[in-house]
């Protein structure tokens, strides 16, 4: 006997998109979720993979473009960029060695 009469049919099939391999019609098939008593297919597909890659690429592009414009306007120089990267490298190296970095 099926505990959820709303999800079970008399012919052994499940209603509302529930998994027919479940004798109780209480679980949704893979790539589906239970949305208030019926199974709905998950959105995503290729967009679920492409969106994070596009977001990462956009952030990198914004950073590179900003640095390029600042260098072009002589607001920052090559020396500033190298100093920032060297400072970060020093912090990472000292953090691995267990020492602290004091910025003055």
N, CA, C and O atoms as a GROMACS GRO file, in nm:
protein
  416
    1UNK      N    1   0.083  -0.119   0.000
    1UNK     CA    2   0.000   0.000   0.000
    1UNK      C    3   0.088   0.125   0.000
    1UNK      O    4   0.190   0.132   0.067
    2UNK      N    5   0.044   0.220  -0.075
    2UNK     CA    6   0.119   0.346  -0.090
    2UNK      C    7   0.070   0.445   0.016
    2UNK      O    8  -0.049   0.472   0.025
    3UNK      N    9   0.162   0.500   0.097
    3UNK     CA   10   0.120   0.592   0.202
    3UNK      C   11   0.071   0.727   0.148
    3UNK      O   12  -0.007   0.796   0.214
    4UNK      N   13   0.117   0.764   0.031
    4UNK     CA   14   0.078   0.893  -0.024
    4UNK      C   15  -0.016   0.869  -0.142
    4UNK      O   16   0.028   0.853  -0.255
    5UNK      N   17  -0.146   0.867  -0.114
    5UNK     CA   18  -0.246   0.839  -0.218
    5UNK      C   19  -0.240   0.941  -0.331
    5UNK      O   20  -0.273   0.909  -0.445
    6UNK      N   21  -0.200   1.063  -0.301
    6UNK     CA   22  -0.194   1.166  -0.404
    6UNK      C   23  -0.086   1.136  -0.507
    6UNK      O   24  -0.098   1.178  -0.622
    7UNK      N   25   0.020   1.064  -0.467
    7UNK     CA   26   0.131   1.038  -0.558
    7UNK      C   27   0.123   0.903  -0.626
    7UNK      O   28   0.195   0.879  -0.723
    8UNK      N   29   0.036   0.812  -0.579
    8UNK     CA   30   0.032   0.676  -0.632
    8UNK      C   31  -0.093   0.654  -0.716
    8UNK      O   32  -0.203   0.697  -0.681
    9UNK      N   33  -0.073   0.585  -0.827
    9UNK     CA   34  -0.187   0.545  -0.910
    9UNK      C   35  -0.214   0.396  -0.885
    9UNK      O   36  -0.128   0.325  -0.834
   10UNK      N   37  -0.332   0.352  -0.919
   10UNK     CA   38  -0.367   0.211  -0.896
   10UNK      C   39  -0.293   0.118  -0.989
   10UNK      O   40  -0.279  -0.001  -0.959
   11UNK      N   41  -0.245   0.166  -1.102
   11UNK     CA   42  -0.176   0.081  -1.199
   11UNK      C   43  -0.025   0.070  -1.172
   11UNK      O   44   0.048   0.020  -1.257
   12UNK      N   45   0.022   0.115  -1.058
   12UNK     CA   46   0.163   0.104  -1.021
   12UNK      C   47   0.249   0.220  -1.067
   12UNK      O   48   0.370   0.220  -1.044
   13UNK      N   49   0.190   0.317  -1.132
   13UNK     CA   50   0.265   0.435  -1.173
   13UNK      C   51   0.254   0.542  -1.066
   13UNK      O   52   0.167   0.538  -0.979
   14UNK      N   53   0.344   0.638  -1.074
   14UNK     CA   54   0.344   0.748  -0.979
   14UNK      C   55   0.290   0.874  -1.045
   14UNK      O   56   0.312   0.898  -1.164
   15UNK      N   57   0.219   0.954  -0.968
   15UNK     CA   58   0.169   1.083  -1.015
   15UNK      C   59   0.270   1.192  -0.982
   15UNK      O   60   0.365   1.169  -0.907
   16UNK      N   61   0.249   1.308  -1.038
   16UNK     CA   62   0.324   1.431  -1.005
   16UNK      C   63   0.474   1.419  -1.031
   16UNK      O   64   0.552   1.492  -0.970
   17UNK      N   65   0.515   1.329  -1.120
   17UNK     CA   66   0.656   1.317  -1.157
   17UNK      C   67   0.743   1.240  -1.060
   17UNK      O   68   0.865   1.241  -1.074
   18UNK      N   69   0.684   1.174  -0.959
   18UNK     CA   70   0.764   1.098  -0.863
   18UNK      C   71   0.823   0.974  -0.930
   18UNK      O   72   0.773   0.927  -1.032
   19UNK      N   73   0.930   0.925  -0.872
   19UNK     CA   74   1.008   0.815  -0.929
   19UNK      C   75   0.928   0.686  -0.929
   19UNK      O   76   0.889   0.638  -0.822
   20UNK      N   77   0.901   0.627  -1.047
   20UNK     CA   78   0.822   0.504  -1.052
   20UNK      C   79   0.896   0.382  -0.996
   20UNK      O   80   0.833   0.280  -0.966
   21UNK      N   81   1.029   0.390  -0.982
   21UNK     CA   82   1.101   0.277  -0.924
   21UNK      C   83   1.087   0.272  -0.772
   21UNK      O   84   1.123   0.172  -0.710
   22UNK      N   85   1.036   0.380  -0.712
   22UNK     CA   86   1.009   0.384  -0.568
   22UNK      C   87   0.867   0.332  -0.545
   22UNK      O   88   0.771   0.395  -0.592
   23UNK      N   89   0.851   0.220  -0.475
   23UNK     CA   90   0.717   0.163  -0.457
   23UNK      C   91   0.622   0.255  -0.378
   23UNK      O   92   0.500   0.238  -0.385
   24UNK      N   93   0.678   0.349  -0.305
   24UNK     CA   94   0.594   0.441  -0.227
   24UNK      C   95   0.572   0.575  -0.297
   24UNK      O   96   0.501   0.662  -0.246
   25UNK      N   97   0.632   0.591  -0.414
   25UNK     CA   98   0.621   0.716  -0.490
   25UNK      C   99   0.650   0.838  -0.401
   25UNK      O  100   0.576   0.936  -0.401
   26UNK      N  101   0.758   0.828  -0.326
   26UNK     CA  102   0.790   0.936  -0.232
   26UNK      C  103   0.920   1.009  -0.267
   26UNK      O  104   0.954   1.108  -0.203
   27UNK      N  105   0.993   0.959  -0.367
   27UNK     CA  106   1.118   1.026  -0.405
   27UNK      C  107   1.110   1.075  -0.548
   27UNK      O  108   1.036   1.020  -0.631
   28UNK      N  109   1.185   1.178  -0.575
   28UNK     CA  110   1.191   1.233  -0.710
   28UNK      C  111   1.305   1.167  -0.787
   28UNK      O  112   1.403   1.125  -0.726
   29UNK      N  113   1.293   1.157  -0.918
   29UNK     CA  114   1.404   1.103  -0.998
   29UNK      C  115   1.526   1.195  -0.989
   29UNK      O  116   1.516   1.309  -0.942
   30UNK      N  117   1.641   1.144  -1.033
   30UNK     CA  118   1.761   1.228  -1.031
   30UNK      C  119   1.738   1.351  -1.119
   30UNK      O  120   1.661   1.347  -1.216
   31UNK      N  121   1.803   1.459  -1.084
   31UNK     CA  122   1.789   1.590  -1.150
   31UNK      C  123   1.650   1.650  -1.133
   31UNK      O  124   1.608   1.733  -1.214
   32UNK      N  125   1.580   1.610  -1.029
   32UNK     CA  126   1.449   1.666  -0.996
   32UNK      C  127   1.447   1.698  -0.846
   32UNK      O  128   1.526   1.642  -0.770
   33UNK      N  129   1.358   1.786  -0.806
   33UNK     CA  130   1.342   1.815  -0.663
   33UNK      C  131   1.194   1.822  -0.630
   33UNK      O  132   1.110   1.848  -0.716
   34UNK      N  133   1.163   1.797  -0.502
   34UNK     CA  134   1.026   1.797  -0.455
   34UNK      C  135   0.984   1.941  -0.426
   34UNK      O  136   1.038   2.007  -0.338
   35UNK      N  137   0.886   1.987  -0.502
   35UNK     CA  138   0.838   2.124  -0.486
   35UNK      C  139   0.694   2.120  -0.439
   35UNK      O  140   0.601   2.137  -0.518
   36UNK      N  141   0.676   2.096  -0.312
   36UNK     CA  142   0.543   2.098  -0.254
   36UNK      C  143   0.450   1.990  -0.305
   36UNK      O  144   0.334   2.016  -0.333
   37UNK      N  145   0.500   1.869  -0.317
   37UNK     CA  146   0.415   1.756  -0.354
   37UNK      C  147   0.424   1.714  -0.499
   37UNK      O  148   0.350   1.624  -0.540
   38UNK      N  149   0.510   1.775  -0.577
   38UNK     CA  150   0.534   1.728  -0.713
   38UNK      C  151   0.681   1.748  -0.747
   38UNK      O  152   0.747   1.839  -0.696
   39UNK      N  153   0.732   1.661  -0.834
   39UNK     CA  154   0.873   1.668  -0.871
   39UNK      C  155   0.892   1.763  -0.989
   39UNK      O  156   0.819   1.756  -1.088
   40UNK      N  157   0.989   1.849  -0.977
   40UNK     CA  158   1.019   1.948  -1.080
   40UNK      C  159   1.163   1.927  -1.124
   40UNK      O  160   1.252   1.909  -1.042
   41UNK      N  161   1.184   1.930  -1.256
   41UNK     CA  162   1.320   1.912  -1.309
   41UNK      C  163   1.408   2.030  -1.270
   41UNK      O  164   1.366   2.146  -1.277
   42UNK      N  165   1.531   2.000  -1.229
   42UNK     CA  166   1.626   2.104  -1.190
   42UNK      C  167   1.669   2.184  -1.312
   42UNK      O  168   1.694   2.128  -1.419
   43UNK      N  169   1.678   2.314  -1.296
   43UNK     CA  170   1.733   2.398  -1.401
   43UNK      C  171   1.884   2.387  -1.396
   43UNK      O  172   1.939   2.338  -1.298
   44UNK      N  173   1.948   2.430  -1.496
   44UNK     CA  174   2.094   2.426  -1.492
   44UNK      C  175   2.146   2.384  -1.627
   44UNK      O  176   2.147   2.464  -1.721
   45UNK      N  177   2.190   2.262  -1.638
   45UNK     CA  178   2.250   2.216  -1.762
   45UNK      C  179   2.382   2.286  -1.784
   45UNK      O  180   2.463   2.298  -1.693
   46UNK      N  181   2.403   2.331  -1.906
   46UNK     CA  182   2.529   2.396  -1.941
   46UNK      C  183   2.545   2.528  -1.868
   46UNK      O  184   2.658   2.568  -1.838
   47UNK      N  185   2.435   2.598  -1.840
   47UNK     CA  186   2.445   2.727  -1.774
   47UNK      C  187   2.505   2.713  -1.634
   47UNK      O  188   2.576   2.803  -1.588
   48UNK      N  189   2.478   2.603  -1.567
   48UNK     CA  190   2.533   2.580  -1.434
   48UNK      C  191   2.685   2.573  -1.432
   48UNK      O  192   2.747   2.600  -1.330
   49UNK      N  193   2.744   2.537  -1.545
   49UNK     CA  194   2.890   2.531  -1.556
   49UNK      C  195   2.945   2.660  -1.615
   49UNK      O  196   3.050   2.708  -1.572
   50UNK      N  197   2.875   2.716  -1.710
   50UNK     CA  198   2.924   2.833  -1.782
   50UNK      C  199   2.919   2.959  -1.695
   50UNK      O  200   3.010   3.042  -1.703
   51UNK      N  201   2.816   2.974  -1.612
   51UNK     CA  202   2.800   3.096  -1.533
   51UNK      C  203   2.920   3.125  -1.443
   51UNK      O  204   2.970   3.237  -1.445
   52UNK      N  205   2.969   3.028  -1.362
   52UNK     CA  206   3.086   3.059  -1.279
   52UNK      C  207   3.211   3.094  -1.360
   52UNK      O  208   3.290   3.179  -1.320
   53UNK      N  209   3.228   3.028  -1.474
   53UNK     CA  210   3.344   3.057  -1.559
   53UNK      C  211   3.334   3.199  -1.614
   53UNK      O  212   3.433   3.273  -1.615
   54UNK      N  213   3.215   3.237  -1.659
   54UNK     CA  214   3.196   3.374  -1.708
   54UNK      C  215   3.217   3.477  -1.598
   54UNK      O  216   3.276   3.583  -1.622
   55UNK      N  217   3.168   3.448  -1.480
   55UNK     CA  218   3.185   3.540  -1.367
   55UNK      C  219   3.333   3.558  -1.335
   55UNK      O  220   3.380   3.670  -1.317
   56UNK      N  221   3.407   3.448  -1.327
   56UNK     CA  222   3.550   3.455  -1.299
   56UNK      C  223   3.622   3.534  -1.407
   56UNK      O  224   3.705   3.620  -1.377
   57UNK      N  225   3.591   3.505  -1.533
   57UNK     CA  226   3.654   3.576  -1.645
   57UNK      C  227   3.625   3.725  -1.641
   57UNK      O  228   3.713   3.806  -1.670
   58UNK      N  229   3.503   3.761  -1.606
   58UNK     CA  230   3.465   3.902  -1.598
   58UNK      C  231   3.543   3.973  -1.488
   58UNK      O  232   3.591   4.085  -1.508
   59UNK      N  233   3.556   3.909  -1.373
   59UNK     CA  234   3.631   3.970  -1.262
   59UNK      C  235   3.777   3.990  -1.301
   59UNK      O  236   3.834   4.096  -1.275
   60UNK      N  237   3.837   3.890  -1.363
   60UNK     CA  238   3.977   3.902  -1.407
   60UNK      C  239   3.990   4.014  -1.510
   60UNK      O  240   4.084   4.093  -1.503
   61UNK      N  241   3.897   4.021  -1.603
   61UNK     CA  242   3.901   4.126  -1.705
   61UNK      C  243   3.889   4.265  -1.642
   61UNK      O  244   3.958   4.358  -1.684
   62UNK      N  245   3.803   4.280  -1.544
   62UNK     CA  246   3.788   4.409  -1.476
   62UNK      C  247   3.917   4.448  -1.404
   62UNK      O  248   3.960   4.563  -1.411
   63UNK      N  249   3.979   4.354  -1.337
   63UNK     CA  250   4.104   4.383  -1.264
   63UNK      C  251   4.214   4.423  -1.362
   63UNK      O  252   4.283   4.522  -1.342
   64UNK      N  253   4.230   4.344  -1.468
   64UNK     CA  254   4.335   4.373  -1.566
   64UNK      C  255   4.311   4.509  -1.632
   64UNK      O  256   4.405   4.587  -1.650
   65UNK      N  257   4.186   4.537  -1.670
   65UNK     CA  258   4.153   4.665  -1.733
   65UNK      C  259   4.178   4.781  -1.639
   65UNK      O  260   4.231   4.884  -1.680
   66UNK      N  261   4.141   4.766  -1.512
   66UNK     CA  262   4.163   4.873  -1.414
   66UNK      C  263   4.311   4.902  -1.396
   66UNK      O  264   4.352   5.018  -1.395
   67UNK      N  265   4.391   4.799  -1.383
   67UNK     CA  266   4.536   4.818  -1.368
   67UNK      C  267   4.594   4.884  -1.493
   67UNK      O  268   4.678   4.973  -1.483
   68UNK      N  269   4.548   4.841  -1.609
   68UNK     CA  270   4.598   4.899  -1.734
   68UNK      C  271   4.566   5.048  -1.742
   68UNK      O  272   4.652   5.128  -1.776
   69UNK      N  273   4.440   5.085  -1.710
   69UNK     CA  274   4.403   5.227  -1.713
   69UNK      C  275   4.481   5.308  -1.610
   69UNK      O  276   4.526   5.419  -1.640
   70UNK      N  277   4.497   5.256  -1.492
   70UNK     CA  278   4.572   5.329  -1.389
   70UNK      C  279   4.717   5.348  -1.430
   70UNK      O  280   4.776   5.453  -1.405
   71UNK      N  281   4.775   5.245  -1.492
   71UNK     CA  282   4.913   5.259  -1.540
   71UNK      C  283   4.919   5.361  -1.654
   71UNK      O  284   5.012   5.441  -1.661
   72UNK      N  285   4.821   5.358  -1.741
   72UNK     CA  286   4.818   5.449  -1.855
   72UNK      C  287   4.804   5.594  -1.810
   72UNK      O  288   4.861   5.684  -1.872
   73UNK      N  289   4.730   5.617  -1.705
   73UNK     CA  290   4.712   5.752  -1.652
   73UNK      C  291   4.823   5.792  -1.554
   73UNK      O  292   4.818   5.899  -1.494
   74UNK      N  293   4.922   5.705  -1.539
   74UNK     CA  294   5.035   5.727  -1.449
   74UNK      C  295   4.991   5.745  -1.304
   74UNK      O  296   5.061   5.809  -1.225
   75UNK      N  297   4.878   5.689  -1.269
   75UNK     CA  298   4.835   5.691  -1.129
   75UNK      C  299   4.914   5.586  -1.052
   75UNK      O  300   4.953   5.607  -0.937
   76UNK      N  301   4.935   5.474  -1.118
   76UNK     CA  302   5.026   5.375  -1.059
   76UNK      C  303   5.134   5.345  -1.162
   76UNK      O  304   5.111   5.357  -1.283
   77UNK      N  305   5.250   5.306  -1.115
   77UNK     CA  306   5.360   5.273  -1.204
   77UNK      C  307   5.392   5.126  -1.192
   77UNK      O  308   5.337   5.055  -1.107
   78UNK      N  309   5.479   5.081  -1.277
   78UNK     CA  310   5.525   4.941  -1.273
   78UNK      C  311   5.581   4.909  -1.134
   78UNK      O  312   5.565   4.799  -1.083
   79UNK      N  313   5.647   5.007  -1.076
   79UNK     CA  314   5.704   4.991  -0.943
   79UNK      C  315   5.595   4.961  -0.839
   79UNK      O  316   5.613   4.874  -0.754
   80UNK      N  317   5.482   5.033  -0.847
   80UNK     CA  318   5.372   5.009  -0.754
   80UNK      C  319   5.316   4.868  -0.768
   80UNK      O  320   5.292   4.799  -0.668
   81UNK      N  321   5.298   4.824  -0.892
   81UNK     CA  322   5.242   4.692  -0.917
   81UNK      C  323   5.336   4.585  -0.862
   81UNK      O  324   5.292   4.492  -0.794
   82UNK      N  325   5.465   4.598  -0.891
   82UNK     CA  326   5.562   4.501  -0.841
   82UNK      C  327   5.567   4.502  -0.689
   82UNK      O  328   5.578   4.397  -0.626
   83UNK      N  329   5.558   4.620  -0.630
   83UNK     CA  330   5.561   4.631  -0.485
   83UNK      C  331   5.443   4.558  -0.422
   83UNK      O  332   5.459   4.488  -0.322
   84UNK      N  333   5.326   4.575  -0.480
   84UNK     CA  334   5.207   4.507  -0.426
   84UNK      C  335   5.223   4.356  -0.437
   84UNK      O  336   5.196   4.284  -0.341
   85UNK      N  337   5.267   4.308  -0.553
   85UNK     CA  338   5.283   4.163  -0.568
   85UNK      C  339   5.394   4.109  -0.480
   85UNK      O  340   5.380   4.000  -0.425
   86UNK      N  341   5.504   4.183  -0.464
   86UNK     CA  342   5.611   4.138  -0.376
   86UNK      C  343   5.566   4.138  -0.231
   86UNK      O  344   5.601   4.047  -0.155
   87UNK      N  345   5.487   4.238  -0.191
   87UNK     CA  346   5.436   4.244  -0.054
   87UNK      C  347   5.348   4.123  -0.027
   87UNK      O  348   5.359   4.060   0.078
   88UNK      N  349   5.260   4.089  -0.124
   88UNK     CA  350   5.174   3.972  -0.106
   88UNK      C  351   5.256   3.844  -0.102
   88UNK      O  352   5.226   3.754  -0.024
   89UNK      N  353   5.358   3.835  -0.186
   89UNK     CA  354   5.444   3.716  -0.185
   89UNK      C  355   5.518   3.706  -0.053
   89UNK      O  356   5.533   3.596   0.002
   90UNK      N  357   5.566   3.820   0.001
   90UNK     CA  358   5.634   3.819   0.130
   90UNK      C  359   5.540   3.771   0.240
   90UNK      O  360   5.579   3.693   0.326
   91UNK      N  361   5.416   3.818   0.237
   91UNK     CA  362   5.318   3.776   0.338
   91UNK      C  363   5.292   3.627   0.332
   91UNK      O  364   5.286   3.559   0.435
   92UNK      N  365   5.277   3.575   0.210
   92UNK     CA  366   5.250   3.432   0.195
   92UNK      C  367   5.369   3.351   0.242
   92UNK      O  368   5.353   3.249   0.310
   93UNK      N  369   5.490   3.394   0.206
   93UNK     CA  370   5.610   3.322   0.246
   93UNK      C  371   5.625   3.322   0.398
   93UNK      O  372   5.653   3.219   0.458
   94UNK      N  373   5.606   3.439   0.459
   94UNK     CA  374   5.622   3.449   0.604
   94UNK      C  375   5.510   3.375   0.678
   94UNK      O  376   5.531   3.322   0.787
   95UNK      N  377   5.391   3.371   0.618
   95UNK     CA  378   5.280   3.298   0.680
   95UNK      C  379   5.312   3.148   0.681
   95UNK      O  380   5.280   3.078   0.777
   96UNK      N  381   5.374   3.100   0.574
   96UNK     CA  382   5.413   2.959   0.570
   96UNK      C  383   5.523   2.929   0.671
   96UNK      O  384   5.531   2.818   0.724
   97UNK      N  385   5.609   3.028   0.697
   97UNK     CA  386   5.717   3.008   0.792
   97UNK      C  387   5.671   3.029   0.936
   97UNK      O  388   5.745   2.998   1.030
   98UNK      N  389   5.551   3.080   0.954
   98UNK     CA  390   5.498   3.099   1.088
   98UNK      C  391   5.536   3.232   1.150
   98UNK      O  392   5.518   3.252   1.270
   99UNK      N  393   5.590   3.325   1.070
   99UNK     CA  394   5.624   3.457   1.123
   99UNK      C  395   5.515   3.556   1.085
   99UNK      O  396   5.436   3.530   0.994
  100UNK      N  397   5.512   3.666   1.153
  100UNK     CA  398   5.410   3.768   1.125
  100UNK      C  399   5.469   3.880   1.043
  100UNK      O  400   5.589   3.906   1.050
  101UNK      N  401   5.384   3.946   0.965
  101UNK     CA  402   5.427   4.058   0.884
  101UNK      C  403   5.368   4.184   0.944
  101UNK      O  404   5.247   4.192   0.966
  102UNK      N  405   5.453   4.282   0.971
  102UNK     CA  406   5.407   4.408   1.025
  102UNK      C  407   5.424   4.513   0.917
  102UNK      O  408   5.535   4.537   0.869
  103UNK      N  409   5.313   4.576   0.878
  103UNK     CA  410   5.320   4.678   0.775
  103UNK      C  411   5.331   4.814   0.841
  103UNK      O  412   5.257   4.845   0.934
  104UNK      N  413   5.423   4.895   0.791
  104UNK     CA  414   5.446   5.026   0.850
  104UNK      C  415   5.403   5.134   0.755
  104UNK      O  416   5.415   5.252   0.787
   0.00000   0.00000   0.00000
